[in-house]
Amino acid sequence: MAFIVIALLTFVAPRLISKAAMPGAESESQQRPQTRGRATRASAPTRRINYSSFSHQTQQHRRACNDCHKFPSANWKKVRTGDAAFPDVTEYPEHSSCLECHREQFFARERPAPAICSVCHVANSPRNTTRWPFPSLGDTFYASKRGQNFVSDFRINFPHATHIEIVSQLQNDSREAYAAHYVRAAAQSEAAAHPTPSPTPAPTPNESSCNVCHQTYKPQGNSNEEYVTKPPPNLGDAFWLKKGTFKTVLTTHATCFTCHSADADIAPKSSDCATCHKLTPLTQLAPARVDFDPRAPAAVAITDPIMLMRWRRRESSATFRHEGGAHPDQACASCHNVTEMNTTDDRTMRVPVMSCNLCHIGASADEAVLNAEMEQRKRSSSFQCTKCHLTFGREPVPQSHIQAVRAAQGH
């Protein structure tokens, strides 16, 4: 027994003495958990970046276009063939454009493939290297799954005032004569910036050029089918989308490059992307105030990407039909002030209600639809104006409409 006690004192006592002799040993053991706790509380959670999508709005992505996009793409003769082919950016950037910053994401141990691959590739799989069609291919792109709900990071800067005359001239002149005309028009534009008094009135815009870019999309024509999709038998006065509602806009560079080709001397050249493609300002990233109900396409069974693209941008009337009634007989300038349009600013694209005064605003409800709708609203605050609107018709009658009716009544 004495031997055991001696053994314990021999081996245990020195350890106890050495530990007790260490300065601050007790306080250190008590403080360590607190230190770790403070570090945990101080560290902010790391924001997870979604590398499966790409945005030009990201600060690091705001670079010169040719840093990533090469003009022309190597496949420009393959995606378009024969006479339809022209030098263009028709493909996503090569891997080398991305590896400078995203090497870690490219070689991430993610299965079946790194998430960043889905930015360009249809299937996120090493066994399928197919890429999505590039947006510049127009119908081909919009027919793809990616094109269905595509919203570009850019606005197109297209000066209508500059083109409305010279494009119509192109329809009658040879290319050489047109180029000379363009130079004259450019000189006139420069002179317009420093005008001098002149008794000569400004020429009326030649609207024949509008048809070069804008045509009635899927019109009814001589068909007996008025609606885009078959309406229910009990439709009554309810809304259903009609054929010929929308006008087309250019979805490829084909028309633009007729004049602004790589070989032409007309600026901007086709390789100068940034002149026309303007990154949407951060102040305009929020959806514009439009007369569009996101539930409407499904309700009327519309999946056409061109229709959806145009419908979502209706700033004035969601139901206006370009082919309807007397509308085809009206000049574009009857509703659209093309010389004041700024395609990068939605506010300048709106059609004022006074454009409708010839047919739809009158002295009484018996004469015009706007008067009738406003009378209905006076009788019932829950009445929705549906002749022209999908969402705006639920709101209070705007002052512009009230003033338009008062003007028609001679007030």
Secondary structure per residue as TSV (DSSP state, phi and psi in degrees):
chain	resnum	aa	ss	phi	psi
A	1	M	-	360.0	-43.8
A	2	A	H	-62.6	-34.8
A	3	F	H	-63.3	-40.2
A	4	I	H	-65.5	-43.3
A	5	V	H	-61.5	-43.8
A	6	I	H	-62.4	-40.3
A	7	A	H	-63.8	-42.9
A	8	L	H	-63.1	-43.1
A	9	L	H	-64.7	-33.5
A	10	T	H	-67.6	-42.0
A	11	F	H	-95.6	-34.3
A	12	V	H	-89.0	-42.9
A	13	A	H	-58.0	-45.4
A	14	P	H	-58.7	-37.2
A	15	R	H	-65.7	-42.6
A	16	L	H	-65.0	-41.0
A	17	I	H	-66.1	-42.9
A	18	S	H	-67.3	-38.4
A	19	K	H	-68.3	-40.0
A	20	A	H	-69.1	-28.5
A	21	A	H	-76.7	-16.0
A	22	M	S	-71.8	121.0
A	23	P	T	-66.7	132.1
A	24	G	T	73.5	12.3
A	25	A	H	-60.9	-44.9
A	26	E	H	-66.7	-45.3
A	27	S	H	-65.8	-33.3
A	28	E	H	-64.9	-42.5
A	29	S	H	-66.6	-27.9
A	30	Q	H	-82.1	-28.2
A	31	Q	H	-84.7	-24.9
A	32	R	H	-57.9	-48.8
A	33	P	H	-59.9	-35.1
A	34	Q	H	-66.4	-39.2
A	35	T	H	-61.9	-46.6
A	36	R	H	-62.6	-37.5
A	37	G	H	-63.7	-43.0
A	38	R	H	-63.7	-39.2
A	39	A	H	-64.6	-39.1
A	40	T	H	-65.9	-41.9
A	41	R	H	-68.6	-33.1
A	42	A	H	-76.8	-29.5
A	43	S	S	-76.2	130.5
A	44	A	-	-84.9	147.3
A	45	P	-	-63.7	137.6
A	46	T	-	-74.9	128.2
A	47	R	-	-74.9	125.9
A	48	R	-	-80.7	124.4
A	49	I	-	-91.1	132.4
A	50	N	-	-88.0	100.0
A	51	Y	T	-83.8	1.0
A	52	S	T	-82.7	-6.5
A	53	S	S	-128.8	155.7
A	54	F	-	-125.6	137.3
A	55	S	-	-133.0	131.3
A	56	H	T	-71.0	-12.9
A	57	Q	T	-73.4	-21.3
A	58	T	S	-58.8	132.3
A	59	Q	G	-53.9	-43.0
A	60	Q	G	-69.4	-16.9
A	61	H	G	-92.3	-5.4
A	62	R	-	-82.1	72.6
A	63	R	-	-118.7	172.9
A	64	A	-	-61.0	141.1
A	65	C	G	-55.6	-42.4
A	66	N	G	-77.0	0.9
A	67	D	G	-66.5	-30.9
A	68	C	T	-118.7	-43.5
A	69	H	-	-92.9	126.0
A	70	K	-	-101.8	132.6
A	71	F	S	-112.1	127.5
A	72	P	S	-81.9	164.9
A	73	S	-	-68.3	153.8
A	74	A	T	-64.7	-23.4
A	75	N	T	-101.2	15.6
A	76	W	H	-63.0	-25.5
A	77	K	H	-86.5	-8.1
A	78	K	H	-96.0	-40.4
A	79	V	H	-75.5	-24.8
A	80	R	S	-129.6	138.5
A	81	T	-	-123.1	162.2
A	82	G	G	62.9	-139.8
A	83	D	G	-68.4	-17.5
A	84	A	G	-78.4	-13.3
A	85	A	-	-82.0	140.0
A	86	F	-	-154.5	150.8
A	87	P	S	-57.3	128.7
A	88	D	-	-163.6	163.3
A	89	V	-	-84.8	108.7
A	90	T	-	-125.5	11.0
A	91	E	S	-147.7	154.8
A	92	Y	-	-68.8	158.3
A	93	P	-	-59.2	156.5
A	94	E	-	-74.3	163.9
A	95	H	H	-56.7	-33.0
A	96	S	H	-60.5	-27.3
A	97	S	H	-68.4	-26.4
A	98	C	H	-97.2	-29.3
A	99	L	H	-65.1	-24.0
A	100	E	H	-56.1	-38.3
A	101	C	H	-111.0	-25.4
A	102	H	H	-117.3	33.1
A	103	R	H	-60.0	-41.2
A	104	E	H	-61.6	-41.6
A	105	Q	H	-71.9	-32.0
A	106	F	H	-66.8	-34.3
A	107	F	T	-110.1	24.1
A	108	A	-	-66.8	145.3
A	109	R	-	-83.9	71.2
A	110	E	-	-117.4	141.9
A	111	R	S	-118.4	141.9
A	112	P	S	-78.9	-13.8
A	113	A	S	-157.4	161.1
A	114	P	-	-56.2	141.7
A	115	A	G	-58.7	-31.3
A	116	I	G	-64.2	-20.7
A	117	C	G	-63.2	-30.2
A	118	S	G	-72.8	-6.2
A	119	V	G	-61.5	-38.9
A	120	C	T	-115.3	-26.6
A	121	H	B	-97.8	141.9
A	122	V	S	-65.1	-48.8
A	123	A	S	-112.3	128.3
A	124	N	S	-80.4	68.2
A	125	S	B	-149.2	138.4
A	126	P	T	-67.5	-13.9
A	127	R	T	-86.8	-10.0
A	128	N	B	-132.9	106.1
A	129	T	-	-98.1	12.0
A	130	T	-	-61.7	135.6
A	131	R	B	-102.4	157.4
A	132	W	-	-64.6	151.1
A	133	P	-	-60.9	144.3
A	134	F	-	-77.3	143.1
A	135	P	G	-54.1	-28.6
A	136	S	G	-67.4	-10.0
A	137	L	G	-82.9	-0.7
A	138	G	T	65.2	-117.0
A	139	D	H	-55.8	-38.0
A	140	T	H	-61.3	-42.4
A	141	F	H	-69.6	-47.1
A	142	Y	H	-67.9	-18.9
A	143	A	T	-80.3	-13.9
A	144	S	S	-81.4	164.7
A	145	K	T	-60.9	-37.6
A	146	R	T	-67.1	-32.5
A	147	G	T	-75.8	-15.7
A	148	Q	T	-58.6	-44.8
A	149	N	T	-122.0	30.3
A	150	F	-	-68.7	132.9
A	151	V	-	-127.2	117.9
A	152	S	-	-71.0	151.3
A	153	D	S	-76.5	-7.2
A	154	F	E	-119.3	155.4
A	155	R	E	-107.9	148.9
A	156	I	E	-93.3	121.9
A	157	N	-	-88.9	97.9
A	158	F	-	-123.2	109.5
A	159	P	-	-79.1	97.4
A	160	H	H	-58.3	-39.2
A	161	A	H	-60.3	-34.1
A	162	T	H	-74.1	-37.6
A	163	H	H	-90.5	-23.6
A	164	I	H	-60.2	-32.8
A	165	E	H	-89.1	-44.1
A	166	I	H	-72.1	-29.3
A	167	V	H	-70.1	-39.9
A	168	S	H	-66.0	-33.0
A	169	Q	H	-65.1	-35.6
A	170	L	H	-60.7	-30.6
A	171	Q	T	-65.5	-20.5
A	172	N	T	-114.7	-23.7
A	173	D	S	-95.3	163.5
A	174	S	-	-76.8	168.3
A	175	R	H	-60.4	-40.6
A	176	E	H	-65.2	-44.5
A	177	A	H	-65.1	-35.4
A	178	Y	H	-65.9	-41.3
A	179	A	H	-60.2	-41.8
A	180	A	H	-63.9	-39.0
A	181	H	H	-63.1	-38.8
A	182	Y	H	-62.7	-41.2
A	183	V	H	-62.0	-41.8
A	184	R	H	-64.0	-41.9
A	185	A	H	-64.6	-37.8
A	186	A	H	-64.0	-40.5
A	187	A	H	-64.7	-37.7
A	188	Q	H	-66.6	-36.0
A	189	S	H	-65.8	-38.7
A	190	E	H	-65.0	-40.3
A	191	A	H	-66.0	-33.5
A	192	A	H	-65.3	-27.1
A	193	A	H	-70.1	-21.3
A	194	H	S	-131.4	68.5
A	195	P	-	-68.8	152.9
A	196	T	-	-120.9	147.5
A	197	P	-	-55.4	135.4
A	198	S	-	-148.3	138.3
A	199	P	S	-78.9	-8.9
A	200	T	S	-76.0	124.3
A	201	P	-	-69.2	154.0
A	202	A	-	-66.7	140.0
A	203	P	-	-67.8	148.4
A	204	T	-	-71.9	131.6
A	205	P	-	-56.2	137.8
A	206	N	-	-83.3	107.2
A	207	E	G	-81.5	-2.6
A	208	S	G	-63.8	-21.9
A	209	S	G	-73.9	-21.4
A	210	C	H	-59.8	-37.2
A	211	N	H	-68.3	-15.6
A	212	V	H	-63.6	-38.4
A	213	C	H	-108.0	-28.4
A	214	H	-	-119.6	115.2
A	215	Q	-	-129.1	152.7
A	216	T	B	-64.2	125.5
A	217	Y	S	-88.7	124.2
A	218	K	S	47.1	64.7
A	219	P	-	-71.8	162.5
A	220	Q	-	-74.8	-39.2
A	221	G	T	59.6	-130.0
A	222	N	T	-92.8	6.1
A	223	S	-	-71.8	153.2
A	224	N	S	-85.8	-9.2
A	225	E	-	-85.9	108.7
A	226	E	-	-85.8	-30.4
A	227	Y	B	-99.9	153.7
A	228	V	S	-66.8	-43.9
A	229	T	S	-123.9	159.7
A	230	K	-	-67.7	122.0
A	231	P	-	-80.6	163.1
A	232	P	-	-68.5	153.6
A	233	P	T	-64.8	-24.4
A	234	N	T	-101.7	35.5
A	235	L	-	-61.0	-43.8
A	236	G	T	62.4	-130.7
A	237	D	T	-93.4	5.4
A	238	A	S	-68.1	159.2
A	239	F	-	-78.5	140.2
A	240	W	-	-149.5	132.4
A	241	L	-	-63.9	130.4
A	242	K	B	-102.7	155.8
A	243	K	T	-64.7	154.1
A	244	G	T	71.5	19.8
A	245	T	-	-74.3	-39.4
A	246	F	-	-108.1	157.2
A	247	K	B	-105.1	147.4
A	248	T	-	-77.5	159.5
A	249	V	-	-128.2	160.7
A	250	L	-	-67.6	134.5
A	251	T	-	-118.0	2.0
A	252	T	S	-135.8	174.8
A	253	H	S	-88.5	-0.3
A	254	A	T	-54.5	-50.4
A	255	T	T	-67.9	-42.7
A	256	C	G	-60.8	-42.3
A	257	F	G	-77.4	-3.0
A	258	T	G	-58.9	-37.2
A	259	C	T	-107.6	-39.2
A	260	H	S	-96.0	54.4
A	261	S	-	-85.0	170.8
A	262	A	S	-65.9	-25.3
A	263	D	S	-94.2	-14.1
A	264	A	-	-81.9	161.8
A	265	D	-	-100.8	15.6
A	266	I	S	-95.0	115.1
A	267	A	S	-80.3	148.2
A	268	P	S	-79.6	149.0
A	269	K	-	-75.7	163.8
A	270	S	T	-63.6	-20.1
A	271	S	T	-87.1	-5.4
A	272	D	-	-94.1	77.3
A	273	C	G	-61.9	-43.2
A	274	A	G	-70.3	-13.4
A	275	T	G	-66.9	-37.7
A	276	C	T	-101.5	-36.1
A	277	H	E	-91.9	102.7
A	278	K	E	-105.6	126.3
A	279	L	E	-59.8	129.4
A	280	T	-	-58.5	126.4
A	281	P	-	-58.6	146.3
A	282	L	G	-57.4	-29.7
A	283	T	G	-71.9	-14.5
A	284	Q	G	-111.4	12.0
A	285	L	-	-69.4	-31.3
A	286	A	S	-65.0	145.2
A	287	P	-	-54.0	135.6
A	288	A	-	-66.2	156.6
A	289	R	-	-76.7	105.1
A	290	V	-	-126.3	159.3
A	291	D	S	-91.6	60.8
A	292	F	-	-132.3	132.9
A	293	D	-	-104.2	116.1
A	294	P	T	-58.0	-19.4
A	295	R	T	-82.9	-15.6
A	296	A	H	-63.6	-45.3
A	297	P	H	-56.9	-43.8
A	298	A	H	-66.9	-36.3
A	299	A	H	-64.1	-33.9
A	300	V	T	-109.1	12.7
A	301	A	T	59.7	47.4
A	302	I	-	-103.1	123.1
A	303	T	-	-125.3	-4.8
A	304	D	-	-59.0	118.7
A	305	P	H	-64.6	-31.5
A	306	I	H	-69.0	-43.1
A	307	M	H	-62.2	-43.9
A	308	L	H	-63.4	-40.3
A	309	M	H	-62.1	-43.2
A	310	R	H	-72.8	-39.6
A	311	W	H	-63.7	-41.0
A	312	R	T	-65.5	-17.2
A	313	R	T	-102.8	9.6
A	314	R	-	-70.4	102.2
A	315	E	S	-83.4	-16.4
A	316	S	S	-117.8	-61.8
A	317	S	-	-134.9	119.8
A	318	A	S	-73.7	-20.7
A	319	T	S	-106.4	-3.6
A	320	F	-	-59.8	131.1
A	321	R	-	-111.7	114.8
A	322	H	T	-63.0	-30.1
A	323	E	T	-88.5	-5.9
A	324	G	S	-83.0	144.9
A	325	G	T	54.3	-130.9
A	326	A	T	-91.3	5.5
A	327	H	G	-58.3	-41.6
A	328	P	G	-63.3	-21.1
A	329	D	G	-84.2	-9.2
A	330	Q	S	-87.5	146.6
A	331	A	-	-70.8	147.7
A	332	C	G	-55.5	-38.3
A	333	A	G	-69.8	-9.3
A	334	S	G	-64.0	-29.6
A	335	C	T	-117.4	-34.4
A	336	H	-	-106.7	123.9
A	337	N	-	-88.7	81.7
A	338	V	G	-64.4	-29.2
A	339	T	G	-72.9	-16.0
A	340	E	G	-103.8	-1.9
A	341	M	-	-69.8	137.7
A	342	N	-	-126.3	104.6
A	343	T	T	-67.2	-8.8
A	344	T	T	-94.5	0.1
A	345	D	-	-130.5	108.3
A	346	D	G	-58.9	-29.9
A	347	R	G	-62.6	-30.6
A	348	T	G	-81.6	-6.5
A	349	M	G	-95.7	-7.7
A	350	R	-	-71.8	146.2
A	351	V	-	-97.4	121.9
A	352	P	-	-70.4	148.8
A	353	V	G	-63.8	-25.1
A	354	M	G	-64.0	-15.9
A	355	S	G	-65.9	-19.0
A	356	C	G	-95.2	2.0
A	357	N	H	-68.8	-21.6
A	358	L	H	-64.0	-38.3
A	359	C	H	-119.2	-29.9
A	360	H	H	-111.6	1.9
A	361	I	-	-129.4	127.7
A	362	G	-	-142.6	-162.1
A	363	A	S	-83.8	-22.0
A	364	S	S	-148.6	168.9
A	365	A	T	-66.3	-23.0
A	366	D	T	-74.1	-20.0
A	367	E	T	-96.8	-31.3
A	368	A	-	-145.3	148.8
A	369	V	H	-69.8	-36.2
A	370	L	H	-63.9	-41.3
A	371	N	H	-60.5	-42.7
A	372	A	H	-64.6	-42.6
A	373	E	H	-65.0	-40.8
A	374	M	H	-68.7	-33.7
A	375	E	H	-64.7	-40.2
A	376	Q	H	-62.6	-39.9
A	377	R	H	-65.9	-34.9
A	378	K	H	-63.9	-37.2
A	379	R	H	-72.7	-34.8
A	380	S	-	-144.1	121.3
A	381	S	T	-68.5	-17.2
A	382	S	T	-88.1	-5.1
A	383	F	-	-65.8	135.5
A	384	Q	-	-107.9	130.6
A	385	C	-	-79.5	108.5
A	386	T	-	-113.6	-2.3
A	387	K	S	-63.9	-35.5
A	388	C	S	-120.1	-20.0
A	389	H	-	-125.9	154.8
A	390	L	S	-105.0	-44.3
A	391	T	S	-114.3	-36.5
A	392	F	G	-62.0	-26.7
A	393	G	G	-68.3	-10.6
A	394	R	G	-89.4	-14.1
A	395	E	S	-87.5	166.0
A	396	P	-	-57.9	148.9
A	397	V	-	-61.6	123.5
A	398	P	-	-69.4	155.3
A	399	Q	H	-60.5	-32.8
A	400	S	H	-61.4	-36.4
A	401	H	H	-71.5	-41.3
A	402	I	H	-61.9	-44.4
A	403	Q	H	-65.9	-36.1
A	404	A	H	-64.2	-42.2
A	405	V	H	-68.3	-42.1
A	406	R	H	-61.8	-38.4
A	407	A	H	-65.2	-39.3
A	408	A	H	-68.2	-26.3
A	409	Q	T	-88.8	1.2
A	410	G	T	83.2	18.0
A	411	H	-	-87.2	360.0
